[in-house]
């Protein structure tokens, strides 16, 4: 996943504010699942995080998934340029 010390300001330079908020929220949901000892089930966890983000930010689950994937891609590209 993304670099743990990436702050909102750095991410905001690469993406619109709503996308940053959706990404950070979904990352938090994934972290909470891991901390709760939730057995990793990619499809189940993705669906859960996407649906939670969908309700919170009034976007579709598909849009939330695309935003998260886009953010991860942007972060990886940034890391490769270092």
JOWO-V685704 format. One record per pair of residues at least 12 apart in sequence whose ideal C-beta (glycine too) atoms are under 10 Angstrom apart, sorted by the first residue. I is the first residue (numbers start at 1). J is the second residue. If there is no record, write none. Layout:
BEGIN
i,j
I,J
I,J
END
This chain:
BEGIN
i,j
1,27
1,30
1,31
1,72
1,75
1,76
2,23
2,24
2,27
2,71
2,72
2,74
2,75
2,76
2,78
2,79
3,75
3,76
3,78
3,79
3,82
4,27
4,31
6,23
6,24
6,27
6,71
6,75
6,78
6,79
8,20
8,21
8,23
8,24
10,75
10,78
11,23
11,24
11,71
11,74
11,75
11,78
13,74
13,78
14,70
14,71
14,74
14,75
14,77
14,78
15,67
15,70
15,71
15,74
15,75
16,67
18,57
18,58
18,59
18,63
18,67
19,57
19,59
19,63
19,64
19,66
19,67
19,68
19,70
19,71
19,74
20,67
20,71
21,53
21,56
21,57
21,67
22,50
22,53
22,54
22,56
22,57
22,59
22,63
22,64
22,65
22,66
22,67
22,68
22,70
22,71
23,53
23,64
23,67
23,68
23,69
23,70
23,71
23,72
23,74
23,75
24,53
24,71
25,49
25,52
25,53
25,56
25,57
25,64
25,67
25,68
26,46
26,48
26,49
26,50
26,52
26,53
26,56
26,57
26,64
26,65
26,67
26,68
26,71
27,49
27,68
27,71
27,72
28,49
28,52
28,53
29,45
29,48
29,49
29,50
29,51
29,52
29,53
29,56
30,45
30,46
30,48
30,49
30,68
32,49
32,52
33,45
33,48
33,49
46,61
46,64
46,65
46,68
46,69
47,61
47,65
48,61
49,61
49,64
49,65
49,68
50,62
50,63
50,64
50,65
50,66
50,67
50,68
51,64
52,64
53,65
53,67
53,68
END
